[in-house]
Amino acid sequence: MCSLTQESTQTRGVRPGTTSKYQNAKKSAGIRQRLPALWPLHPFLAAAAFVLFLPSSYYLNAGFTVWFHNITVFYLLTDIEFLRRFLIVMGTSINLGWYAAVCSDLYRHGRFCHILYMNMPAPMKSAMVGGDGHVLYTPESLYMKIASHVLDTALHPGVVYALWRAHGRSRSSSRRAGAGVRDVITWPTVACAYAMSRLWSVVQTGYNGGGVGVFYFGYDVYHIHDLDSWLPAYLAEGLFFSVLVTVLVLRRRDAEAKNKFE
């Protein structure tokens, strides 16, 4: 009797020949149950898709942020929990290095975000950078510069923030107070993020004929006027990872001290 009353309430006011939202939702749920699970993809399947279809321009002479976005897409396809934590560490290091380079360029040469404008996609760059390679200051370029800052915010700190929010909503990180940060800052995530940075440098240096180099310095990946900004970026990255390693060492010492008193 109750089920009949509930169904009649859900379908009340529905014209003949039409379906209610309740009926549509019930039908959709049944279809989803009959279809095979398409997500998350198996990691090998996602990796094969990347190898077969990802253009080489997305990893050769491509910025470290492009690699970060590639791995983010891989995470979204596979829903591997470790990748989310790894990407938070990797993305934070990229943000620190990127904005350290921007600030250094402003301090040393008085160029506000020229690195950003000169490395936007070609249709946007053409409106902000002249034929001589220098940034334009025209009313027409202003709108593209604003759009560049919006994209920069969304694709640099915005992606990291979205990953952090996703991590905060996960059950594993909400079991206890402060667990979110502790789950992110681990030896595997820190080591893998730093190793990925060095791998990027090795690939870009080797591809551009520089032999083996764990810190890339050059003009091939980014459109820049000089190499001054590379050093602040690497210094900011190194300082960040040094802090993380210090936190992990102190955390281990605290754990060992507690074990002695138990």
ZIHU-V457152 format. One record per pair of residues at least 12 apart in sequence whose ideal C-beta (glycine too) atoms are under 10 Angstrom apart, sorted by the first residue. I is the first residue (numbers start at 1). J is the second residue. D is the distance in Angstrom with one decimal. If there is no record, write none. Layout:
i->I j->J d->D
i->I j->J d->D
//
This chain:
i->6 j->22 d->9.3
i->7 j->20 d->9.7
i->7 j->22 d->7.9
i->7 j->23 d->9.2
i->7 j->26 d->9.9
i->9 j->22 d->9.1
i->10 j->22 d->3.9
i->10 j->23 d->7.6
i->10 j->25 d->9.7
i->10 j->26 d->9.2
i->11 j->23 d->6.9
i->39 j->76 d->9.1
i->39 j->77 d->7.5
i->39 j->78 d->8.9
i->39 j->79 d->7.3
i->40 j->75 d->9.4
i->40 j->76 d->8.7
i->40 j->77 d->6.7
i->40 j->78 d->5.0
i->40 j->79 d->3.8
i->40 j->80 d->7.8
i->41 j->74 d->9.1
i->41 j->76 d->9.6
i->41 j->77 d->4.7
i->41 j->78 d->5.5
i->41 j->79 d->8.5
i->42 j->77 d->9.6
i->42 j->78 d->7.5
i->43 j->74 d->8.2
i->43 j->77 d->8.8
i->43 j->78 d->5.1
i->43 j->79 d->9.9
i->43 j->80 d->6.7
i->43 j->83 d->9.4
i->44 j->78 d->9.7
i->45 j->77 d->8.6
i->45 j->78 d->8.7
i->46 j->73 d->8.8
i->46 j->74 d->5.7
i->46 j->75 d->9.4
i->46 j->76 d->9.5
i->46 j->77 d->4.6
i->46 j->78 d->5.2
i->46 j->80 d->9.3
i->47 j->74 d->7.7
i->47 j->77 d->9.7
i->47 j->78 d->8.9
i->49 j->74 d->9.3
i->49 j->77 d->7.9
i->50 j->70 d->7.3
i->50 j->71 d->9.8
i->50 j->73 d->8.4
i->50 j->74 d->6.7
i->50 j->77 d->9.1
i->54 j->70 d->7.1
i->54 j->73 d->9.3
i->54 j->74 d->9.9
i->56 j->207 d->9.5
i->58 j->70 d->6.1
i->58 j->73 d->10.0
i->59 j->200 d->8.7
i->59 j->203 d->7.2
i->59 j->204 d->9.3
i->59 j->207 d->9.4
i->60 j->203 d->7.1
i->60 j->204 d->7.6
i->60 j->206 d->9.9
i->60 j->207 d->5.3
i->60 j->208 d->9.1
i->60 j->220 d->9.5
i->60 j->221 d->9.3
i->61 j->203 d->9.5
i->61 j->204 d->6.8
i->61 j->207 d->6.8
i->61 j->208 d->7.3
i->61 j->218 d->9.5
i->61 j->220 d->5.4
i->61 j->221 d->5.4
i->61 j->222 d->9.3
i->62 j->200 d->8.7
i->62 j->203 d->9.3
i->62 j->204 d->8.2
i->62 j->221 d->7.0
i->63 j->94 d->9.0
i->63 j->98 d->9.0
i->63 j->119 d->7.3
i->63 j->200 d->8.8
i->63 j->204 d->9.2
i->63 j->221 d->5.9
i->63 j->222 d->6.4
i->64 j->90 d->8.8
i->64 j->93 d->9.0
i->64 j->94 d->5.9
i->64 j->97 d->7.9
i->64 j->98 d->8.6
i->64 j->196 d->8.5
i->64 j->197 d->6.8
i->64 j->200 d->5.0
i->64 j->201 d->8.5
i->64 j->204 d->8.8
i->64 j->216 d->8.9
i->64 j->221 d->8.5
i->64 j->222 d->10.0
i->64 j->233 d->9.2
i->64 j->237 d->9.5
i->65 j->91 d->8.7
i->65 j->94 d->5.7
i->65 j->95 d->9.2
i->65 j->97 d->9.7
i->65 j->98 d->7.1
i->65 j->119 d->9.6
i->65 j->152 d->9.7
i->65 j->155 d->7.1
i->65 j->156 d->6.9
i->65 j->159 d->9.1
i->66 j->155 d->9.9
i->66 j->200 d->9.5
i->66 j->221 d->9.3
i->67 j->90 d->8.7
i->67 j->94 d->9.1
i->67 j->196 d->7.2
i->67 j->197 d->9.1
i->67 j->199 d->8.7
i->67 j->200 d->5.7
i->67 j->203 d->9.0
i->67 j->204 d->10.0
i->68 j->87 d->7.0
i->68 j->90 d->5.9
i->68 j->91 d->5.8
i->68 j->93 d->9.4
i->68 j->94 d->5.6
i->68 j->95 d->9.7
i->68 j->155 d->9.1
i->68 j->156 d->9.0
i->68 j->159 d->7.6
i->68 j->160 d->9.0
i->68 j->193 d->9.9
i->68 j->196 d->8.7
i->68 j->197 d->10.0
i->68 j->200 d->9.4
i->69 j->87 d->9.8
i->69 j->91 d->9.6
i->69 j->155 d->7.0
i->69 j->159 d->7.3
i->71 j->83 d->6.8
i->71 j->86 d->7.9
i->71 j->87 d->6.2
i->71 j->90 d->7.4
i->71 j->91 d->9.5
i->71 j->196 d->7.9
i->72 j->84 d->9.1
i->72 j->87 d->5.9
i->72 j->90 d->9.3
i->72 j->91 d->8.1
i->72 j->155 d->9.8
i->72 j->159 d->6.2
i->72 j->160 d->9.6
i->72 j->162 d->9.1
i->72 j->163 d->7.5
i->74 j->87 d->9.5
i->75 j->87 d->6.1
i->75 j->163 d->8.1
i->75 j->166 d->9.5
i->76 j->166 d->9.9
i->81 j->166 d->9.9
i->81 j->167 d->8.7
i->81 j->170 d->7.1
i->81 j->172 d->7.0
i->81 j->173 d->9.5
i->81 j->183 d->9.3
i->82 j->186 d->9.3
i->82 j->188 d->7.3
i->82 j->189 d->7.4
i->82 j->192 d->8.5
i->83 j->163 d->9.3
i->83 j->189 d->9.6
i->83 j->192 d->9.5
i->84 j->163 d->5.6
i->84 j->164 d->9.0
i->84 j->166 d->6.2
i->84 j->167 d->5.6
i->84 j->170 d->7.9
i->84 j->173 d->9.6
i->84 j->183 d->9.8
i->84 j->184 d->8.8
i->84 j->189 d->9.7
i->85 j->163 d->8.6
i->85 j->164 d->9.8
i->85 j->167 d->6.6
i->85 j->170 d->9.6
i->85 j->172 d->9.6
i->85 j->173 d->8.7
i->85 j->180 d->9.5
i->85 j->183 d->6.1
i->85 j->184 d->4.8
i->85 j->185 d->8.7
i->85 j->186 d->7.3
i->85 j->188 d->8.6
i->85 j->189 d->5.0
i->85 j->192 d->9.6
i->85 j->193 d->9.5
i->86 j->163 d->9.7
i->86 j->184 d->8.8
i->86 j->186 d->9.4
i->86 j->188 d->7.8
i->86 j->189 d->4.9
i->86 j->190 d->9.1
i->86 j->191 d->9.7
i->86 j->192 d->5.3
i->86 j->193 d->6.0
i->86 j->196 d->8.2
i->87 j->159 d->8.1
i->87 j->160 d->7.7
i->87 j->163 d->5.4
i->87 j->164 d->9.7
i->87 j->166 d->9.9
i->87 j->167 d->9.5
i->87 j->184 d->9.7
i->87 j->189 d->9.0
i->87 j->193 d->8.4
i->87 j->196 d->9.9
i->88 j->159 d->9.8
i->88 j->160 d->6.2
i->88 j->161 d->9.5
i->88 j->163 d->5.2
i->88 j->164 d->5.7
i->88 j->166 d->9.4
i->88 j->167 d->6.5
i->88 j->180 d->9.5
i->88 j->181 d->9.7
i->88 j->183 d->9.6
i->88 j->184 d->5.2
i->88 j->185 d->9.2
i->88 j->189 d->7.8
i->88 j->193 d->8.9
i->89 j->160 d->9.4
i->89 j->184 d->6.4
i->89 j->185 d->7.3
i->89 j->186 d->8.9
i->89 j->188 d->9.9
i->89 j->189 d->4.9
i->89 j->190 d->6.0
i->89 j->191 d->9.7
i->89 j->192 d->8.1
i->89 j->193 d->4.2
i->89 j->194 d->8.6
i->89 j->196 d->9.6
i->89 j->240 d->8.8
i->89 j->241 d->8.7
i->89 j->244 d->7.3
i->90 j->160 d->8.8
i->90 j->163 d->9.7
i->90 j->189 d->8.4
i->90 j->190 d->9.8
i->90 j->192 d->8.0
i->90 j->193 d->4.2
i->90 j->194 d->8.9
i->90 j->196 d->6.1
i->90 j->197 d->7.6
i->91 j->156 d->7.8
i->91 j->157 d->8.1
i->91 j->158 d->9.8
i->91 j->159 d->6.1
i->91 j->160 d->3.8
i->91 j->161 d->9.1
i->91 j->162 d->9.8
i->91 j->163 d->6.7
i->91 j->164 d->9.0
i->91 j->193 d->8.8
i->92 j->157 d->8.9
i->92 j->160 d->5.9
i->92 j->163 d->9.8
i->92 j->164 d->9.1
i->92 j->184 d->9.1
i->92 j->193 d->8.6
i->92 j->237 d->9.8
i->92 j->240 d->6.8
i->92 j->244 d->9.3
i->93 j->160 d->9.9
i->93 j->190 d->9.5
i->93 j->193 d->6.2
i->93 j->194 d->7.9
i->93 j->196 d->9.4
i->93 j->197 d->6.8
i->93 j->233 d->9.8
i->93 j->236 d->8.1
i->93 j->237 d->5.0
i->93 j->238 d->9.3
i->93 j->239 d->9.8
i->93 j->240 d->5.2
i->93 j->241 d->6.8
i->93 j->244 d->9.0
i->94 j->156 d->7.1
i->94 j->157 d->9.7
i->94 j->159 d->9.6
i->94 j->160 d->8.2
i->94 j->193 d->9.4
i->94 j->197 d->8.4
i->94 j->233 d->9.2
i->94 j->236 d->10.0
i->94 j->237 d->8.1
i->94 j->240 d->9.9
i->95 j->156 d->5.3
i->95 j->157 d->5.6
i->95 j->159 d->9.5
i->95 j->160 d->6.4
i->95 j->236 d->9.2
i->95 j->240 d->9.4
i->96 j->232 d->10.0
i->96 j->233 d->8.3
i->96 j->235 d->9.6
i->96 j->236 d->4.4
i->96 j->237 d->6.4
i->96 j->238 d->9.9
i->96 j->239 d->7.9
i->96 j->240 d->5.2
i->96 j->241 d->9.9
i->97 j->197 d->8.6
i->97 j->229 d->9.5
i->97 j->230 d->9.3
i->97 j->232 d->8.0
i->97 j->233 d->3.8
i->97 j->234 d->6.9
i->97 j->235 d->8.5
i->97 j->236 d->5.0
i->97 j->237 d->4.5
i->97 j->238 d->9.3
i->97 j->239 d->9.9
i->97 j->240 d->8.1
i->98 j->115 d->8.5
i->98 j->116 d->8.8
i->98 j->152 d->8.5
i->98 j->156 d->6.2
i->98 j->157 d->9.6
i->98 j->229 d->9.6
i->98 j->233 d->6.9
i->98 j->236 d->8.7
i->98 j->237 d->9.7
i->99 j->152 d->9.6
i->99 j->156 d->8.1
i->99 j->157 d->8.9
i->99 j->232 d->9.5
i->99 j->233 d->9.0
i->99 j->236 d->7.9
i->100 j->229 d->8.1
i->100 j->231 d->9.3
i->100 j->232 d->4.4
i->100 j->233 d->5.4
i->100 j->234 d->8.8
i->100 j->235 d->7.0
i->100 j->236 d->3.7
i->100 j->237 d->8.2
i->100 j->239 d->9.1
i->100 j->240 d->9.8
i->101 j->115 d->6.2
i->101 j->116 d->9.8
i->101 j->222 d->9.2
i->101 j->224 d->8.9
i->101 j->228 d->8.7
i->101 j->229 d->3.8
i->101 j->230 d->7.3
i->101 j->231 d->8.9
i->101 j->232 d->5.7
i->101 j->233 d->4.3
i->101 j->234 d->9.3
i->101 j->236 d->8.2
i->102 j->114 d->8.7
i->102 j->115 d->5.9
i->102 j->116 d->6.7
i->102 j->152 d->9.2
i->102 j->229 d->7.7
i->102 j->232 d->9.2
i->102 j->233 d->9.3
i->103 j->229 d->9.1
i->103 j->232 d->7.4
i->103 j->236 d->9.3
i->104 j->228 d->6.5
i->104 j->229 d->5.1
i->104 j->230 d->9.3
i->104 j->231 d->7.9
i->104 j->232 d->4.0
i->104 j->233 d->8.0
i->104 j->235 d->9.3
i->104 j->236 d->9.3
i->105 j->224 d->8.3
i->105 j->225 d->8.6
i->105 j->226 d->8.8
i->105 j->228 d->7.1
i->105 j->229 d->5.2
i->105 j->232 d->8.7
i->106 j->229 d->10.0
i->107 j->228 d->9.9
i->107 j->232 d->9.1
i->108 j->226 d->9.0
i->108 j->228 d->5.8
i->108 j->229 d->8.4
i->108 j->232 d->9.1
i->109 j->225 d->7.7
i->109 j->226 d->7.9
i->109 j->228 d->7.4
i->109 j->229 d->9.2
i->111 j->134 d->9.3
i->111 j->135 d->7.4
i->111 j->224 d->10.0
i->111 j->225 d->7.8
i->111 j->229 d->9.7
i->112 j->135 d->9.0
i->112 j->145 d->9.6
i->113 j->135 d->8.6
i->113 j->145 d->7.7
i->113 j->148 d->7.6
i->113 j->149 d->7.3
i->113 j->152 d->8.1
i->114 j->128 d->9.3
i->114 j->129 d->8.7
i->114 j->134 d->8.1
i->114 j->135 d->5.0
i->114 j->223 d->9.5
i->114 j->224 d->8.4
i->114 j->225 d->7.5
i->114 j->229 d->9.9
i->115 j->135 d->9.8
i->115 j->222 d->7.0
i->115 j->223 d->8.2
i->115 j->224 d->6.1
i->115 j->225 d->8.9
i->115 j->229 d->6.5
i->116 j->128 d->9.3
i->116 j->135 d->9.6
i->116 j->145 d->8.5
i->116 j->148 d->5.6
i->116 j->149 d->7.4
i->116 j->151 d->9.1
i->116 j->152 d->5.7
i->116 j->156 d->9.8
i->117 j->129 d->6.3
i->117 j->134 d->10.0
i->117 j->135 d->5.2
i->117 j->136 d->8.7
i->117 j->141 d->8.2
i->117 j->144 d->7.9
i->117 j->145 d->6.3
i->117 j->148 d->5.9
i->117 j->149 d->9.5
i->117 j->152 d->9.9
i->117 j->223 d->9.3
i->118 j->133 d->7.4
i->118 j->134 d->8.7
i->118 j->135 d->6.8
i->118 j->222 d->7.8
i->118 j->223 d->4.3
i->118 j->224 d->7.0
i->118 j->225 d->8.3
i->119 j->148 d->9.3
i->119 j->152 d->9.9
i->119 j->221 d->9.1
i->119 j->222 d->5.4
i->119 j->223 d->5.5
i->119 j->224 d->8.1
i->120 j->144 d->7.6
i->120 j->145 d->9.2
i->120 j->147 d->8.5
i->120 j->148 d->5.2
i->120 j->151 d->7.5
i->120 j->152 d->8.7
i->120 j->223 d->9.5
i->121 j->148 d->9.6
i->121 j->151 d->9.0
i->123 j->144 d->8.9
i->124 j->141 d->9.7
i->124 j->143 d->9.9
i->124 j->144 d->5.1
i->124 j->145 d->9.1
i->124 j->147 d->6.7
i->124 j->148 d->6.4
i->124 j->151 d->8.4
i->125 j->144 d->8.3
i->125 j->148 d->9.0
i->125 j->223 d->8.0
i->126 j->141 d->9.8
i->126 j->144 d->8.9
i->127 j->140 d->6.2
i->127 j->141 d->5.5
i->127 j->142 d->9.5
i->127 j->143 d->7.9
i->127 j->144 d->4.3
i->127 j->145 d->8.8
i->127 j->147 d->9.4
i->127 j->148 d->9.8
i->128 j->140 d->9.0
i->128 j->141 d->4.6
i->128 j->142 d->9.1
i->128 j->143 d->9.7
i->128 j->144 d->5.1
i->128 j->145 d->6.0
i->128 j->147 d->9.6
i->128 j->148 d->7.2
i->129 j->141 d->8.5
i->129 j->144 d->9.7
i->129 j->223 d->7.9
i->133 j->223 d->7.2
i->133 j->224 d->9.8
i->133 j->225 d->7.5
i->134 j->225 d->8.0
i->135 j->225 d->9.9
i->163 j->184 d->9.5
i->164 j->180 d->7.8
i->164 j->181 d->9.7
i->164 j->184 d->8.1
i->167 j->180 d->6.0
i->167 j->181 d->9.6
i->167 j->183 d->7.3
i->167 j->184 d->6.7
i->168 j->180 d->5.4
i->170 j->183 d->8.7
i->181 j->247 d->9.2
i->182 j->247 d->9.5
i->182 j->251 d->7.8
i->184 j->244 d->9.6
i->185 j->243 d->9.5
i->185 j->244 d->5.7
i->185 j->245 d->9.7
i->185 j->247 d->5.9
i->185 j->248 d->6.7
i->185 j->251 d->8.2
i->186 j->244 d->9.4
i->186 j->248 d->7.4
i->186 j->251 d->9.5
i->187 j->244 d->9.5
i->187 j->245 d->8.8
i->187 j->248 d->6.0
i->187 j->249 d->10.0
i->187 j->251 d->9.9
i->187 j->252 d->9.1
i->189 j->244 d->8.8
i->189 j->248 d->10.0
i->190 j->240 d->9.7
i->190 j->241 d->6.5
i->190 j->244 d->4.9
i->190 j->245 d->6.7
i->190 j->247 d->9.1
i->190 j->248 d->6.8
i->191 j->241 d->9.4
i->191 j->244 d->9.9
i->191 j->245 d->9.3
i->191 j->248 d->9.8
i->193 j->237 d->9.7
i->193 j->240 d->9.5
i->193 j->241 d->7.7
i->193 j->244 d->8.8
i->194 j->237 d->8.3
i->194 j->238 d->9.1
i->194 j->240 d->9.5
i->194 j->241 d->5.3
i->194 j->244 d->8.8
i->194 j->245 d->9.1
i->197 j->214 d->8.9
i->197 j->215 d->9.2
i->197 j->216 d->9.8
i->197 j->234 d->9.0
i->197 j->237 d->6.6
i->197 j->238 d->9.8
i->197 j->241 d->8.6
i->198 j->213 d->9.5
i->198 j->214 d->4.7
i->198 j->215 d->7.9
i->198 j->216 d->9.6
i->199 j->214 d->8.9
i->200 j->214 d->9.8
i->200 j->216 d->7.3
i->200 j->221 d->9.3
i->201 j->213 d->6.1
i->201 j->214 d->5.4
i->201 j->215 d->5.4
i->201 j->216 d->4.1
i->201 j->217 d->8.9
i->201 j->221 d->9.9
i->201 j->234 d->9.1
i->202 j->214 d->6.2
i->202 j->215 d->9.5
i->202 j->216 d->8.1
i->203 j->216 d->8.6
i->204 j->216 d->4.6
i->204 j->217 d->9.8
i->204 j->218 d->7.3
i->204 j->220 d->7.1
i->204 j->221 d->5.6
i->205 j->217 d->8.3
i->205 j->218 d->7.4
i->205 j->220 d->9.4
i->205 j->221 d->9.9
i->207 j->220 d->8.0
i->207 j->221 d->9.5
i->208 j->220 d->4.6
i->208 j->221 d->8.2
i->215 j->230 d->7.8
i->215 j->231 d->9.2
i->215 j->233 d->9.8
i->215 j->234 d->5.8
i->215 j->237 d->9.7
i->215 j->238 d->9.7
i->216 j->230 d->7.7
i->216 j->234 d->9.3
i->217 j->230 d->5.0
i->217 j->231 d->8.3
i->217 j->234 d->9.0
i->218 j->230 d->8.4
//
